[in-house]
Amino acid sequence: MRTRQRASQLGLLLLASQVFQVGLDNIPPVTLAVLALNVYLYMFPAAPLMQACVSVQQAYWFNDWRRLVLSPLHHMDDWHLYFNMVSFLWKGIRLEQRLGGAWFVYLLSVFSLLTGLVYLVLEAALTQLTQDQSYSMTCAVGFSGVLFALKVLNNHYHPGGVTNVMGIPVSNQYASWVELVLIHITSPGTSFVGHLSGILVGLLYTSGPLKTIMKRCAEIVTSNGYNSRPGANYNSSGFSGQSSRRGAPPPYGFNLSDEARAEEIRWRRMRRFDS
């Protein structure tokens, strides 16, 4: 989530280069579709950025709740889009492989809406605590809040591992919190509250009741006749029939070191272009 003006389109070219370097055949369908949707809405926005960003003032005071849907899918400039989509590419490949396409779509939908709602709650609370109305008027846009939620989830599935954050090895258990602070320090144009909202949503899923609630809602839908079939049930990741493959090597040819290198490049470019 950021606030910047559009500049060059070099970020789009680098994103396309990254996608083709990975290979379209190696990107699972939901991840590829979400990435394509974000690129499409950057090139052909569903609304001007000031009408897509989410804030307490616009969503709650003016009752414009559609911003909860629009804000995660719009970006301030091509670099904002590039950084977010490269990060999403690696997280999406790993998580969609583990959870399956149907549950991953469901997860992204819930995370996108819930991250926006938590953001509004936090900004409203800051307004009350500080008596500063600027918190309620701060308008955020971008997919990075959802990315922080996915990072929490990804790290949850790889306990005890290590992630490189700006070249510093950090335990996966603390990686999201370290990145939250470092991004705020090195890129002051980003939304600290928006990123924090994503972490809290991720924790609600991994350590709180969110996963159970989502599974229960899915069970209710299927019990009413949607996508039901004899013997259908749910495993620990989501819908039945999805592969968990715990301990198996990633089928797409990537490993943690590849993701770490991508995150390191992302950090270096963020520091360069936000300085």
C-alpha positions as CSV (number, residue, x, y, z in Angstrom):
1,M,0.0,0.0,0.0
2,R,1.6,3.3,-1.1
3,T,1.0,6.8,-2.3
4,R,3.1,7.8,-5.4
5,Q,2.6,9.2,-8.9
6,R,2.9,7.0,-12.0
7,A,6.3,7.3,-13.7
8,S,8.0,5.1,-16.3
9,Q,6.8,1.7,-17.5
10,L,10.1,-0.1,-16.9
11,G,8.5,-2.0,-14.0
12,L,6.1,-3.6,-16.4
13,L,8.9,-4.7,-18.7
14,L,10.8,-6.2,-15.7
15,L,7.7,-7.9,-14.5
16,A,7.1,-9.5,-17.9
17,S,10.7,-10.5,-18.0
18,Q,10.4,-12.2,-14.6
19,V,7.2,-14.0,-15.6
20,F,8.8,-15.4,-18.8
21,Q,11.9,-16.3,-17.0
22,V,9.9,-18.4,-14.6
23,G,7.8,-19.8,-17.5
24,L,4.1,-19.6,-18.0
25,D,3.8,-23.3,-17.7
26,N,5.4,-23.2,-14.3
27,I,2.9,-20.7,-12.8
28,P,-0.3,-22.3,-11.5
29,P,-3.5,-21.0,-12.9
30,V,-4.9,-19.0,-10.0
31,T,-1.6,-17.2,-9.4
32,L,-1.2,-16.4,-13.1
33,A,-4.8,-15.1,-13.3
34,V,-4.5,-12.9,-10.2
35,L,-1.2,-11.5,-11.5
36,A,-2.8,-10.8,-14.9
37,L,-5.8,-9.1,-13.3
38,N,-3.5,-6.8,-11.4
39,V,-1.6,-5.9,-14.5
40,Y,-4.8,-5.4,-16.5
41,L,-6.2,-3.1,-13.8
42,Y,-3.0,-1.1,-13.7
43,M,-3.2,-0.5,-17.5
44,F,-7.0,-0.1,-17.5
45,P,-8.1,0.9,-14.0
46,A,-11.6,0.2,-12.9
47,A,-11.6,3.6,-11.2
48,P,-9.2,6.5,-10.7
49,L,-6.8,5.8,-7.9
50,M,-8.4,8.4,-5.6
51,Q,-11.7,6.5,-6.1
52,A,-10.1,3.1,-5.6
53,C,-8.0,3.7,-2.4
54,V,-9.5,2.8,0.9
55,S,-9.8,5.0,4.0
56,V,-12.1,5.4,7.0
57,Q,-13.4,8.7,5.5
58,Q,-14.2,7.2,2.1
59,A,-15.4,3.7,3.1
60,Y,-17.1,4.4,6.4
61,W,-18.1,8.0,6.5
62,F,-19.1,8.2,2.9
63,N,-20.3,4.6,2.7
64,D,-18.2,3.7,-0.3
65,W,-17.5,0.0,0.6
66,R,-16.6,-1.0,-2.9
67,R,-13.1,0.4,-2.2
68,L,-12.5,-2.7,-0.1
69,V,-12.6,-4.7,-3.4
70,L,-10.9,-2.1,-5.6
71,S,-8.0,-1.0,-3.4
72,P,-5.9,-4.3,-3.3
73,L,-6.1,-4.6,-7.1
74,H,-4.8,-1.1,-8.0
75,H,-1.3,0.3,-7.8
76,M,0.2,3.7,-7.7
77,D,2.9,3.1,-10.4
78,D,4.7,0.4,-12.3
79,W,7.3,-0.1,-9.6
80,H,4.7,-0.6,-7.0
81,L,3.0,-3.1,-9.2
82,Y,6.4,-4.8,-10.0
83,F,7.5,-5.2,-6.4
84,N,4.1,-6.6,-5.3
85,M,3.6,-9.0,-8.2
86,V,7.1,-10.4,-8.1
87,S,6.6,-11.1,-4.4
88,F,3.2,-12.6,-5.1
89,L,4.5,-14.8,-7.9
90,W,6.8,-16.7,-5.6
91,K,4.3,-16.9,-2.7
92,G,1.5,-17.9,-5.1
93,I,3.4,-20.7,-6.6
94,R,4.2,-22.3,-3.3
95,L,0.9,-21.7,-1.6
96,E,-1.3,-22.7,-4.5
97,Q,0.7,-25.9,-4.9
98,R,0.1,-26.7,-1.2
99,L,-3.5,-25.5,-0.8
100,G,-5.0,-26.2,-4.3
101,G,-6.5,-23.7,-6.7
102,A,-10.0,-23.6,-5.2
103,W,-8.9,-22.9,-1.7
104,F,-6.3,-20.4,-2.8
105,V,-9.0,-18.4,-4.6
106,Y,-11.1,-18.5,-1.5
107,L,-8.1,-17.5,0.7
108,L,-7.2,-14.6,-1.5
109,S,-10.7,-13.3,-1.6
110,V,-11.1,-13.4,2.2
111,F,-7.6,-12.0,2.8
112,S,-8.2,-9.1,0.4
113,L,-11.4,-8.0,2.1
114,L,-10.4,-8.7,5.6
115,T,-7.1,-6.9,5.3
116,G,-9.0,-3.8,4.2
117,L,-11.4,-4.1,7.1
118,V,-8.6,-4.6,9.7
119,Y,-6.9,-1.5,8.1
120,L,-10.1,0.6,8.7
121,V,-10.4,-0.6,12.3
122,L,-6.8,0.2,13.1
123,E,-7.0,3.7,11.4
124,A,-10.2,4.4,13.2
125,A,-8.6,3.4,16.5
126,L,-5.6,5.6,15.9
127,T,-8.0,8.5,15.2
128,Q,-9.7,8.0,18.5
129,L,-6.5,7.5,20.5
130,T,-4.6,10.4,19.0
131,Q,-7.6,12.7,18.2
132,D,-5.9,13.2,14.8
133,Q,-8.3,13.0,11.9
134,S,-5.5,12.5,9.4
135,Y,-5.5,8.8,10.2
136,S,-9.1,8.5,9.0
137,M,-8.3,10.3,5.8
138,T,-5.2,8.4,4.9
139,C,-6.1,6.5,1.7
140,A,-4.2,3.3,0.9
141,V,-4.0,1.2,-2.3
142,G,-2.1,-1.9,-3.4
143,F,-1.7,-5.6,-2.9
144,S,1.0,-5.5,-0.3
145,G,-1.3,-5.9,2.7
146,V,-2.5,-9.2,1.3
147,L,1.2,-10.2,0.6
148,F,2.0,-9.8,4.3
149,A,-0.9,-12.1,5.1
150,L,0.4,-14.6,2.6
151,K,4.0,-14.2,4.0
152,V,2.7,-15.2,7.5
153,L,1.0,-18.2,6.0
154,N,4.0,-19.2,3.9
155,N,6.3,-18.9,6.9
156,H,3.8,-20.9,9.0
157,Y,4.1,-23.8,6.6
158,H,7.9,-23.7,6.8
159,P,8.7,-23.5,10.5
160,G,12.3,-23.3,11.5
161,G,13.4,-22.0,8.1
162,V,15.3,-18.8,7.4
163,T,14.4,-15.9,5.2
164,N,16.8,-13.3,3.9
165,V,15.5,-9.8,4.7
166,M,17.8,-7.2,3.1
167,G,20.6,-9.7,3.2
168,I,20.1,-10.5,6.9
169,P,19.1,-14.1,7.7
170,V,16.0,-14.0,9.9
171,S,14.0,-16.9,11.3
172,N,10.7,-17.4,9.5
173,Q,8.9,-16.9,12.8
174,Y,9.9,-13.3,12.9
175,A,10.5,-12.5,9.2
176,S,7.2,-10.7,8.7
177,W,7.7,-8.4,11.7
178,V,11.3,-7.6,10.7
179,E,10.2,-6.8,7.2
180,L,7.3,-4.6,8.5
181,V,9.8,-2.4,10.4
182,L,12.5,-2.3,7.7
183,I,10.1,-1.4,4.9
184,H,8.7,1.4,7.1
185,I,12.2,2.7,7.7
186,T,13.6,2.4,4.2
187,S,10.4,3.2,2.2
188,P,8.5,5.9,4.1
189,G,5.9,6.2,1.4
190,T,4.5,2.8,2.3
191,S,1.6,2.2,4.6
192,F,2.7,0.7,8.0
193,V,-0.8,0.2,9.1
194,G,-1.7,-1.5,5.8
195,H,1.1,-4.0,6.1
196,L,0.4,-4.5,9.8
197,S,-3.2,-5.3,8.9
198,G,-1.9,-8.1,6.6
199,I,0.2,-9.6,9.3
200,L,-2.8,-9.6,11.7
201,V,-5.0,-11.3,9.1
202,G,-2.4,-13.9,8.5
203,L,-2.1,-14.6,12.2
204,L,-5.9,-14.9,12.4
205,Y,-5.7,-17.7,9.9
206,T,-2.6,-19.5,11.3
207,S,-3.2,-19.0,15.0
208,G,-6.7,-17.7,15.3
209,P,-10.3,-18.8,14.3
210,L,-10.2,-17.6,10.7
211,K,-9.3,-20.9,9.1
212,T,-12.0,-22.8,11.0
213,I,-14.6,-20.2,10.1
214,M,-13.6,-20.4,6.4
215,K,-13.8,-24.2,6.4
216,R,-17.2,-24.1,8.1
217,C,-18.5,-21.6,5.6
218,A,-17.3,-23.7,2.7
219,E,-19.0,-26.8,4.3
220,I,-22.2,-24.9,4.5
221,V,-22.0,-23.8,0.8
222,T,-21.3,-27.4,-0.4
223,S,-24.0,-28.9,1.8
224,N,-26.5,-26.7,0.1
225,G,-25.6,-28.3,-3.2
226,Y,-22.8,-26.3,-4.6
227,N,-19.8,-28.2,-5.9
228,S,-21.0,-31.2,-3.8
229,R,-20.1,-34.8,-4.7
230,P,-20.4,-38.1,-2.9
231,G,-17.7,-38.6,-0.3
232,A,-16.7,-34.9,-0.4
233,N,-14.9,-33.8,2.7
234,Y,-12.2,-31.3,3.8
235,N,-8.6,-31.8,4.7
236,S,-6.4,-29.6,6.8
237,S,-5.6,-27.3,3.9
238,G,-9.0,-26.7,2.4
239,F,-11.2,-28.5,-0.2
240,S,-10.9,-32.3,-0.6
241,G,-8.8,-33.6,-3.4
242,Q,-6.1,-30.9,-2.9
243,S,-2.6,-32.1,-2.6
244,S,-0.7,-31.4,0.6
245,R,2.5,-33.2,-0.4
246,R,4.2,-32.4,2.9
247,G,7.9,-32.9,2.6
248,A,7.8,-33.3,-1.2
249,P,10.0,-31.1,-3.4
250,P,8.1,-28.3,-5.2
251,P,6.9,-29.5,-8.6
252,Y,7.7,-26.2,-10.3
253,G,11.5,-26.4,-9.9
254,F,11.9,-23.6,-7.3
255,N,13.2,-23.7,-3.7
256,L,13.6,-21.3,-0.8
257,S,16.9,-19.9,-2.1
258,D,15.2,-18.8,-5.3
259,E,12.5,-17.0,-3.3
260,A,15.1,-15.4,-1.1
261,R,17.0,-14.1,-4.1
262,A,13.9,-12.6,-5.5
263,E,13.1,-10.9,-2.2
264,E,16.6,-9.5,-2.0
265,I,16.3,-8.0,-5.4
266,R,12.9,-6.6,-4.4
267,W,14.4,-4.9,-1.4
268,R,17.4,-3.4,-3.2
269,R,15.1,-1.9,-5.9
270,M,12.7,-0.5,-3.3
271,R,15.6,1.2,-1.5
272,R,16.8,2.6,-4.8
273,F,13.5,4.0,-6.1
274,D,12.0,5.1,-2.8
275,S,15.1,7.0,-1.7
